[in-house]
Amino acid sequence: LTVYEEAFTFETRGEFDCSDITQNVSRVVRASGVKKGMALVFAGHATGVIAITEYESMLLRDIKTLLQKLVPTRGGYNHPANAHAHLRSLLLQPGKVVPVVGGRLSLGTWQSIFWIETETRPRRRTVRVLIVGE
Ligand code: ZN
């Protein structure tokens, strides 16, 4: 059994900025040498989302609209300043698990892994990838 861990960092430009991290995660899978197992992709941030779906600009706009509908920016919240950013992160979660098969991420043709920033200001984000398998 192999347990391999690596993290990478990137900058976001503020609310709803999306960063495709599929290649970063794939690189960690290759570095691990694991052929069959799973990749845990997790960000230790209390705001922000890791999504898996098609990375397409019109769809990214629709995701923004969905997040605004589900959790409006102004909603009479109790937490100061950025409650909406935490609540959006709570709904869609800053972590995912992806199967590793044949030494590669087993993603569908139209699936990408990407970060959606929910914090209003630009931030530096770190995503940790843990590969477990053989
Ligand atoms: Zn806060």
Backbone and ligand atoms as CSV (ligand in chain L), in Angstrom:
chain,resi,resn,atom,element,x,y,z
A,1,LEU,N,N,0.851,-1.204,0.000
A,1,LEU,CA,C,0.000,0.000,0.000
A,1,LEU,C,C,0.883,1.249,0.000
A,2,THR,N,N,0.518,2.198,-0.834
A,2,THR,CA,C,1.221,3.475,-0.885
A,2,THR,C,C,0.316,4.580,-0.358
A,3,VAL,N,N,0.858,5.424,0.479
A,3,VAL,CA,C,0.166,6.650,0.887
A,3,VAL,C,C,1.090,7.803,0.524
A,4,TYR,N,N,0.637,8.634,-0.390
A,4,TYR,CA,C,1.464,9.714,-0.920
A,4,TYR,C,C,0.719,11.023,-0.762
A,5,GLU,N,N,1.434,12.049,-0.347
A,5,GLU,CA,C,0.775,13.330,-0.075
A,5,GLU,C,C,1.563,14.471,-0.688
A,6,GLU,N,N,0.832,15.404,-1.279
A,6,GLU,CA,C,1.464,16.589,-1.845
A,6,GLU,C,C,0.453,17.725,-1.827
A,7,ALA,N,N,0.946,18.951,-1.753
A,7,ALA,CA,C,0.038,20.097,-1.770
A,7,ALA,C,C,0.509,21.083,-2.836
A,8,PHE,N,N,-0.427,21.853,-3.368
A,8,PHE,CA,C,-0.051,22.920,-4.296
A,8,PHE,C,C,-0.857,24.169,-3.958
A,9,THR,N,N,-0.332,25.303,-4.403
A,9,THR,CA,C,-0.895,26.594,-4.025
A,9,THR,C,C,-1.174,27.415,-5.268
A,10,PHE,N,N,-2.221,28.221,-5.210
A,10,PHE,CA,C,-2.536,29.109,-6.336
A,10,PHE,C,C,-3.252,30.345,-5.797
A,11,GLU,N,N,-3.328,31.355,-6.627
A,11,GLU,CA,C,-3.965,32.613,-6.235
A,11,GLU,C,C,-5.342,32.695,-6.881
A,12,THR,N,N,-6.301,33.249,-6.149
A,12,THR,CA,C,-7.609,33.507,-6.751
A,12,THR,C,C,-7.844,35.015,-6.777
A,13,ARG,N,N,-8.751,35.439,-7.663
A,13,ARG,CA,C,-8.976,36.872,-7.857
A,13,ARG,C,C,-10.260,37.372,-7.195
A,14,GLY,N,N,-10.778,36.593,-6.237
A,14,GLY,CA,C,-11.981,37.035,-5.541
A,14,GLY,C,C,-13.198,36.220,-5.921
A,15,GLU,N,N,-14.336,36.663,-5.466
A,15,GLU,CA,C,-15.567,35.892,-5.516
A,15,GLU,C,C,-15.892,35.332,-6.908
A,16,PHE,N,N,-16.157,34.037,-6.939
A,16,PHE,CA,C,-16.563,33.284,-8.131
A,16,PHE,C,C,-15.435,33.063,-9.136
A,17,ASP,N,N,-14.225,33.444,-8.789
A,17,ASP,CA,C,-13.104,33.111,-9.664
A,17,ASP,C,C,-12.916,31.592,-9.619
A,18,CYS,N,N,-12.815,30.964,-10.786
A,18,CYS,CA,C,-12.673,29.508,-10.849
A,18,CYS,C,C,-11.279,29.138,-11.340
A,19,SER,N,N,-10.666,28.147,-10.709
A,19,SER,CA,C,-9.333,27.686,-11.094
A,19,SER,C,C,-9.398,26.191,-11.373
A,20,ASP,N,N,-9.103,25.818,-12.607
A,20,ASP,CA,C,-9.082,24.397,-12.976
A,20,ASP,C,C,-7.819,23.771,-12.390
A,21,ILE,N,N,-7.988,22.790,-11.498
A,21,ILE,CA,C,-6.829,22.177,-10.832
A,21,ILE,C,C,-6.658,20.712,-11.246
A,22,THR,N,N,-7.349,20.305,-12.317
A,22,THR,CA,C,-7.293,18.900,-12.754
A,22,THR,C,C,-5.851,18.458,-13.035
A,23,GLN,N,N,-5.104,19.320,-13.753
A,23,GLN,CA,C,-3.725,18.936,-14.108
A,23,GLN,C,C,-2.829,18.853,-12.871
A,24,ASN,N,N,-3.055,19.755,-11.916
A,24,ASN,CA,C,-2.267,19.711,-10.674
A,24,ASN,C,C,-2.491,18.389,-9.943
A,25,VAL,N,N,-3.756,17.959,-9.890
A,25,VAL,CA,C,-4.083,16.715,-9.186
A,25,VAL,C,C,-3.525,15.521,-9.964
A,26,SER,N,N,-3.645,15.563,-11.299
A,26,SER,CA,C,-3.112,14.468,-12.138
A,26,SER,C,C,-1.613,14.293,-11.937
A,27,ARG,N,N,-0.928,15.425,-11.812
A,27,ARG,CA,C,0.527,15.393,-11.596
A,27,ARG,C,C,0.864,14.660,-10.289
A,28,VAL,N,N,0.070,14.898,-9.248
A,28,VAL,CA,C,0.315,14.240,-7.963
A,28,VAL,C,C,0.057,12.728,-8.091
A,29,VAL,N,N,-0.992,12.367,-8.841
A,29,VAL,CA,C,-1.286,10.942,-9.046
A,29,VAL,C,C,-0.094,10.270,-9.721
A,30,ARG,N,N,0.436,10.896,-10.765
A,30,ARG,CA,C,1.603,10.321,-11.469
A,30,ARG,C,C,2.803,10.207,-10.532
A,31,ALA,N,N,3.043,11.264,-9.748
A,31,ALA,CA,C,4.192,11.265,-8.832
A,31,ALA,C,C,4.080,10.163,-7.782
A,32,SER,N,N,2.848,9.805,-7.424
A,32,SER,CA,C,2.632,8.796,-6.376
A,32,SER,C,C,2.994,7.388,-6.854
A,33,GLY,N,N,2.911,7.163,-8.163
A,33,GLY,CA,C,3.142,5.831,-8.712
A,33,GLY,C,C,2.001,4.861,-8.446
A,34,VAL,N,N,0.918,5.337,-7.843
A,34,VAL,CA,C,-0.221,4.457,-7.534
A,34,VAL,C,C,-0.997,4.145,-8.817
A,35,LYS,N,N,-1.326,2.870,-9.011
A,35,LYS,CA,C,-2.066,2.442,-10.208
A,35,LYS,C,C,-3.556,2.319,-9.920
A,36,LYS,N,N,-3.863,1.840,-8.720
A,36,LYS,CA,C,-5.273,1.661,-8.359
A,36,LYS,C,C,-5.489,2.129,-6.932
A,37,GLY,N,N,-6.440,3.024,-6.758
A,37,GLY,CA,C,-6.677,3.532,-5.416
A,37,GLY,C,C,-7.596,4.736,-5.463
A,38,MET,N,N,-7.306,5.715,-4.613
A,38,MET,CA,C,-8.145,6.905,-4.625
A,38,MET,C,C,-7.341,8.146,-4.308
A,39,ALA,N,N,-7.856,9.259,-4.825
A,39,ALA,CA,C,-7.230,10.554,-4.584
A,39,ALA,C,C,-8.189,11.397,-3.765
A,40,LEU,N,N,-7.738,11.784,-2.589
A,40,LEU,CA,C,-8.509,12.716,-1.779
A,40,LEU,C,C,-7.965,14.112,-2.069
A,41,VAL,N,N,-8.849,14.986,-2.501
A,41,VAL,CA,C,-8.464,16.359,-2.853
A,41,VAL,C,C,-9.169,17.265,-1.857
A,42,PHE,N,N,-8.390,17.997,-1.064
A,42,PHE,CA,C,-9.004,18.735,0.033
A,42,PHE,C,C,-8.312,20.074,0.251
A,43,ALA,N,N,-9.114,21.093,0.496
A,43,ALA,CA,C,-8.558,22.401,0.803
A,43,ALA,C,C,-8.923,22.767,2.235
A,44,GLY,N,N,-7.933,23.115,3.025
A,44,GLY,CA,C,-8.181,23.473,4.419
A,44,GLY,C,C,-8.557,24.940,4.555
A,45,HIS,N,N,-9.631,25.312,3.882
A,45,HIS,CA,C,-10.098,26.696,3.933
A,45,HIS,C,C,-11.590,26.717,4.263
A,46,ALA,N,N,-11.993,27.675,5.077
A,46,ALA,CA,C,-13.388,27.735,5.542
A,46,ALA,C,C,-14.304,28.460,4.559
A,47,THR,N,N,-13.723,28.950,3.473
A,47,THR,CA,C,-14.523,29.511,2.384
A,47,THR,C,C,-13.959,28.941,1.087
A,48,GLY,N,N,-14.832,28.692,0.120
A,48,GLY,CA,C,-14.386,28.110,-1.151
A,48,GLY,C,C,-14.938,26.714,-1.346
A,49,VAL,N,N,-14.899,26.271,-2.589
A,49,VAL,CA,C,-15.550,25.028,-2.988
A,49,VAL,C,C,-14.640,24.282,-3.955
A,50,ILE,N,N,-14.575,22.945,-3.832
A,50,ILE,CA,C,-13.972,22.145,-4.898
A,50,ILE,C,C,-15.114,21.453,-5.631
A,51,ALA,N,N,-15.234,21.730,-6.918
A,51,ALA,CA,C,-16.327,21.189,-7.724
A,51,ALA,C,C,-15.777,20.214,-8.746
A,52,ILE,N,N,-16.616,19.253,-9.141
A,52,ILE,CA,C,-16.277,18.382,-10.265
A,52,ILE,C,C,-17.438,18.425,-11.241
A,53,THR,N,N,-17.226,19.101,-12.347
A,53,THR,CA,C,-18.189,19.095,-13.443
A,53,THR,C,C,-17.484,19.666,-14.664
A,54,GLU,N,N,-18.251,20.014,-15.698
A,54,GLU,CA,C,-17.624,20.550,-16.903
A,54,GLU,C,C,-17.088,21.956,-16.637
A,55,TYR,N,N,-15.854,22.201,-17.050
A,55,TYR,CA,C,-15.235,23.523,-16.876
A,55,TYR,C,C,-15.470,24.301,-18.163
A,56,GLU,N,N,-16.606,24.993,-18.201
A,56,GLU,CA,C,-17.015,25.688,-19.430
A,56,GLU,C,C,-17.564,27.041,-19.004
A,57,SER,N,N,-17.164,28.106,-19.701
A,57,SER,CA,C,-17.405,29.469,-19.206
A,57,SER,C,C,-18.886,29.788,-18.966
A,58,MET,N,N,-19.769,29.330,-19.853
A,58,MET,CA,C,-21.198,29.607,-19.660
A,58,MET,C,C,-21.728,28.858,-18.433
A,59,LEU,N,N,-21.238,27.623,-18.252
A,59,LEU,CA,C,-21.655,26.844,-17.090
A,59,LEU,C,C,-21.132,27.487,-15.809
A,60,LEU,N,N,-19.920,28.038,-15.862
A,60,LEU,CA,C,-19.357,28.703,-14.677
A,60,LEU,C,C,-20.242,29.884,-14.270
A,61,ARG,N,N,-20.797,30.587,-15.262
A,61,ARG,CA,C,-21.745,31.675,-14.964
A,61,ARG,C,C,-22.994,31.141,-14.290
A,62,ASP,N,N,-23.470,29.979,-14.782
A,62,ASP,CA,C,-24.672,29.376,-14.194
A,62,ASP,C,C,-24.418,28.938,-12.749
A,63,ILE,N,N,-23.211,28.445,-12.483
A,63,ILE,CA,C,-22.865,28.039,-11.112
A,63,ILE,C,C,-22.876,29.264,-10.204
A,64,LYS,N,N,-22.351,30.363,-10.722
A,64,LYS,CA,C,-22.363,31.620,-9.966
A,64,LYS,C,C,-23.801,32.028,-9.629
A,65,THR,N,N,-24.691,31.940,-10.629
A,65,THR,CA,C,-26.105,32.280,-10.421
A,65,THR,C,C,-26.738,31.357,-9.378
A,66,LEU,N,N,-26.418,30.064,-9.479
A,66,LEU,CA,C,-26.963,29.090,-8.524
A,66,LEU,C,C,-26.526,29.421,-7.100
A,67,LEU,N,N,-25.230,29.696,-6.933
A,67,LEU,CA,C,-24.718,30.006,-5.589
A,67,LEU,C,C,-25.349,31.280,-5.042
A,68,GLN,N,N,-25.568,32.256,-5.914
A,68,GLN,CA,C,-26.196,33.507,-5.472
A,68,GLN,C,C,-27.653,33.295,-5.073
A,69,LYS,N,N,-28.324,32.372,-5.798
A,69,LYS,CA,C,-29.734,32.075,-5.475
A,69,LYS,C,C,-29.836,31.307,-4.164
A,70,LEU,N,N,-28.968,30.286,-4.019
A,70,LEU,CA,C,-29.030,29.436,-2.825
A,70,LEU,C,C,-28.625,30.208,-1.575
A,71,VAL,N,N,-27.555,30.991,-1.709
A,71,VAL,CA,C,-27.038,31.747,-0.569
A,71,VAL,C,C,-26.778,33.190,-1.025
A,72,PRO,N,N,-27.786,34.043,-0.907
A,72,PRO,CA,C,-27.604,35.437,-1.315
A,72,PRO,C,C,-26.491,36.108,-0.513
A,73,THR,N,N,-25.810,37.060,-1.137
A,73,THR,CA,C,-24.705,37.759,-0.467
A,73,THR,C,C,-25.189,38.449,0.810
A,74,ARG,N,N,-26.348,39.093,0.709
A,74,ARG,CA,C,-26.938,39.716,1.894
A,74,ARG,C,C,-28.145,38.896,2.344
A,75,GLY,N,N,-28.049,38.296,3.524
A,75,GLY,CA,C,-29.147,37.440,3.961
A,75,GLY,C,C,-29.461,37.601,5.436
A,76,GLY,N,N,-29.067,38.711,6.020
A,76,GLY,CA,C,-29.312,38.925,7.442
A,76,GLY,C,C,-28.591,37.912,8.311
A,77,TYR,N,N,-27.346,37.580,7.932
A,77,TYR,CA,C,-26.589,36.564,8.658
A,77,TYR,C,C,-26.012,37.128,9.960
A,78,ASN,N,N,-25.574,36.232,10.838
A,78,ASN,CA,C,-24.992,36.624,12.118
A,78,ASN,C,C,-23.479,36.773,12.074
A,79,HIS,N,N,-22.816,35.889,11.303
A,79,HIS,CA,C,-21.348,35.925,11.207
A,79,HIS,C,C,-20.930,37.213,10.488
A,80,PRO,N,N,-19.952,37.932,11.031
A,80,PRO,CA,C,-19.584,39.215,10.421
A,80,PRO,C,C,-18.934,39.071,9.040
A,81,ALA,N,N,-19.274,39.964,8.163
A,81,ALA,CA,C,-18.608,40.202,6.862
A,81,ALA,C,C,-18.809,39.144,5.786
A,82,ASN,N,N,-18.478,37.869,6.078
A,82,ASN,CA,C,-18.450,36.922,4.954
A,82,ASN,C,C,-19.233,35.638,5.214
A,83,ALA,N,N,-20.341,35.735,5.932
A,83,ALA,CA,C,-21.155,34.544,6.210
A,83,ALA,C,C,-21.541,33.827,4.919
A,84,HIS,N,N,-21.905,34.584,3.881
A,84,HIS,CA,C,-22.327,33.954,2.622
A,84,HIS,C,C,-21.215,33.090,2.023
A,85,ALA,N,N,-19.957,33.522,2.187
A,85,ALA,CA,C,-18.823,32.752,1.652
A,85,ALA,C,C,-18.689,31.411,2.371
A,86,HIS,N,N,-18.875,31.415,3.698
A,86,HIS,CA,C,-18.820,30.165,4.476
A,86,HIS,C,C,-20.000,29.263,4.114
A,87,LEU,N,N,-21.180,29.850,3.989
A,87,LEU,CA,C,-22.387,29.055,3.741
A,87,LEU,C,C,-22.331,28.395,2.361
A,88,ARG,N,N,-21.770,29.100,1.375
A,88,ARG,CA,C,-21.614,28.498,0.039
A,88,ARG,C,C,-20.613,27.350,0.104
A,89,SER,N,N,-19.566,27.524,0.892
A,89,SER,CA,C,-18.557,26.483,1.067
A,89,SER,C,C,-19.155,25.256,1.779
A,90,LEU,N,N,-20.073,25.551,2.718
A,90,LEU,CA,C,-20.731,24.477,3.465
A,90,LEU,C,C,-21.600,23.617,2.547
A,91,LEU,N,N,-22.279,24.258,1.602
A,91,LEU,CA,C,-23.186,23.543,0.700
A,91,LEU,C,C,-22.437,22.649,-0.273
A,92,LEU,N,N,-21.340,23.165,-0.835
A,92,LEU,CA,C,-20.673,22.430,-1.917
A,92,LEU,C,C,-19.338,21.824,-1.514
A,93,GLN,N,N,-18.840,22.128,-0.334
A,93,GLN,CA,C,-17.701,21.423,0.257
A,93,GLN,C,C,-16.338,21.647,-0.400
A,94,PRO,N,N,-15.311,21.852,0.421
A,94,PRO,CA,C,-13.963,22.049,-0.098
A,94,PRO,C,C,-13.162,20.755,-0.215
A,95,GLY,N,N,-13.826,19.657,-0.583
A,95,GLY,CA,C,-13.099,18.396,-0.730
A,95,GLY,C,C,-13.823,17.426,-1.633
A,96,LYS,N,N,-13.054,16.519,-2.272
A,96,LYS,CA,C,-13.625,15.508,-3.168
A,96,LYS,C,C,-12.737,14.268,-3.131
A,97,VAL,N,N,-13.339,13.118,-3.458
A,97,VAL,CA,C,-12.567,11.895,-3.638
A,97,VAL,C,C,-12.770,11.414,-5.071
A,98,VAL,N,N,-11.656,11.086,-5.743
A,98,VAL,CA,C,-11.722,10.631,-7.137
A,98,VAL,C,C,-11.002,9.289,-7.227
A,99,PRO,N,N,-11.596,8.287,-7.902
A,99,PRO,CA,C,-10.900,7.012,-8.065
A,99,PRO,C,C,-9.652,7.162,-8.945
A,100,VAL,N,N,-8.644,6.373,-8.635
A,100,VAL,CA,C,-7.453,6.279,-9.483
A,100,VAL,C,C,-7.448,4.873,-10.083
A,101,VAL,N,N,-7.485,4.811,-11.416
A,101,VAL,CA,C,-7.504,3.527,-12.108
A,101,VAL,C,C,-6.487,3.595,-13.245
A,102,GLY,N,N,-5.668,2.553,-13.358
A,102,GLY,CA,C,-4.652,2.538,-14.415
A,102,GLY,C,C,-3.643,3.673,-14.267
A,103,GLY,N,N,-3.409,4.101,-13.041
A,103,GLY,CA,C,-2.428,5.157,-12.790
A,103,GLY,C,C,-2.909,6.546,-13.149
A,104,ARG,N,N,-4.228,6.664,-13.416
A,104,ARG,CA,C,-4.773,7.970,-13.808
A,104,ARG,C,C,-6.040,8.272,-13.020
A,105,LEU,N,N,-6.358,9.559,-12.929
A,105,LEU,CA,C,-7.636,9.959,-12.335
A,105,LEU,C,C,-8.748,9.410,-13.205
A,106,SER,N,N,-9.715,8.746,-12.590
A,106,SER,CA,C,-10.809,8.166,-13.356
A,106,SER,C,C,-11.959,9.172,-13.456
A,107,LEU,N,N,-11.723,10.231,-14.233
A,107,LEU,CA,C,-12.742,11.266,-14.431
A,107,LEU,C,C,-13.450,11.005,-15.755
A,108,GLY,N,N,-14.705,11.384,-15.834
A,108,GLY,CA,C,-15.426,11.298,-17.099
A,108,GLY,C,C,-14.901,12.328,-18.083
A,109,THR,N,N,-15.240,12.141,-19.349
A,109,THR,CA,C,-14.738,13.001,-20.428
A,109,THR,C,C,-14.940,14.486,-20.133
A,110,TRP,N,N,-16.104,14.829,-19.570
A,110,TRP,CA,C,-16.435,16.239,-19.373
A,110,TRP,C,C,-16.239,16.691,-17.937
A,111,GLN,N,N,-15.585,15.864,-17.147
A,111,GLN,CA,C,-15.368,16.247,-15.754
A,111,GLN,C,C,-13.999,16.880,-15.538
A,112,SER,N,N,-14.007,18.043,-14.908
A,112,SER,CA,C,-12.786,18.675,-14.443
A,112,SER,C,C,-12.923,18.925,-12.952
A,113,ILE,N,N,-11.781,19.020,-12.281
A,113,ILE,CA,C,-11.791,19.363,-10.859
A,113,ILE,C,C,-11.427,20.834,-10.772
A,114,PHE,N,N,-12.250,21.638,-10.150
A,114,PHE,CA,C,-11.875,23.044,-10.042
A,114,PHE,C,C,-12.314,23.695,-8.740
A,115,TRP,N,N,-11.556,24.722,-8.414
A,115,TRP,CA,C,-11.811,25.521,-7.233
A,115,TRP,C,C,-12.739,26.663,-7.609
A,116,ILE,N,N,-13.767,26.886,-6.793
A,116,ILE,CA,C,-14.618,28.062,-6.953
A,116,ILE,C,C,-14.398,28.931,-5.715
A,117,GLU,N,N,-13.893,30.123,-5.948
A,117,GLU,CA,C,-13.660,31.034,-4.822
A,117,GLU,C,C,-15.001,31.573,-4.330
A,118,THR,N,N,-15.231,31.505,-3.019
A,118,THR,CA,C,-16.449,32.117,-2.476
A,118,THR,C,C,-16.108,33.316,-1.593
A,119,GLU,N,N,-14.827,33.492,-1.313
A,119,GLU,CA,C,-14.404,34.664,-0.542
A,119,GLU,C,C,-14.434,35.885,-1.449
A,120,THR,N,N,-14.806,37.038,-0.886
A,120,THR,CA,C,-14.962,38.229,-1.724
A,120,THR,C,C,-13.619,38.783,-2.217
A,121,ARG,N,N,-12.580,38.636,-1.386
A,121,ARG,CA,C,-11.274,39.207,-1.750
A,121,ARG,C,C,-10.380,38.141,-2.393
A,122,PRO,N,N,-9.365,38.573,-3.163
A,122,PRO,CA,C,-8.378,37.615,-3.688
A,122,PRO,C,C,-7.694,36.869,-2.537
A,123,ARG,N,N,-7.449,35.590,-2.742
A,123,ARG,CA,C,-6.834,34.774,-1.692
A,123,ARG,C,C,-5.792,33.848,-2.289
A,124,ARG,N,N,-4.866,33.425,-1.403
A,124,ARG,CA,C,-3.926,32.364,-1.761
A,124,ARG,C,C,-4.512,31.067,-1.212
A,125,ARG,N,N,-4.674,30.070,-2.069
A,125,ARG,CA,C,-5.309,28.812,-1.663
A,125,ARG,C,C,-4.343,27.645,-1.769
A,126,THR,N,N,-4.438,26.726,-0.819
A,126,THR,CA,C,-3.630,25.512,-0.851
A,126,THR,C,C,-4.552,24.309,-0.916
A,127,VAL,N,N,-4.309,23.454,-1.887
A,127,VAL,CA,C,-5.073,22.219,-2.008
A,127,VAL,C,C,-4.128,21.052,-1.713
A,128,ARG,N,N,-4.552,20.171,-0.822
A,128,ARG,CA,C,-3.761,19.025,-0.436
A,128,ARG,C,C,-4.335,17.795,-1.123
A,129,VAL,N,N,-3.447,16.978,-1.680
A,129,VAL,CA,C,-3.888,15.762,-2.358
A,129,VAL,C,C,-3.253,14.567,-1.658
A,130,LEU,N,N,-4.088,13.633,-1.254
A,130,LEU,CA,C,-3.615,12.414,-0.601
A,130,LEU,C,C,-3.978,11.237,-1.511
A,131,ILE,N,N,-2.970,10.515,-1.931
A,131,ILE,CA,C,-3.211,9.358,-2.804
A,131,ILE,C,C,-3.006,8.092,-1.962
A,132,VAL,N,N,-4.003,7.214,-1.959
A,132,VAL,CA,C,-3.927,5.970,-1.217
A,132,VAL,C,C,-4.223,4.830,-2.202
A,133,GLY,N,N,-3.334,3.867,-2.272
A,133,GLY,CA,C,-3.594,2.745,-3.185
A,133,GLY,C,C,-2.364,1.903,-3.369
A,134,GLU,N,N,-2.343,1.195,-4.491
A,134,GLU,CA,C,-1.201,0.306,-4.739
A,134,GLU,C,C,-0.810,0.322,-6.205
L,1,ZN,ZN,ZN,-15.649,34.456,8.303
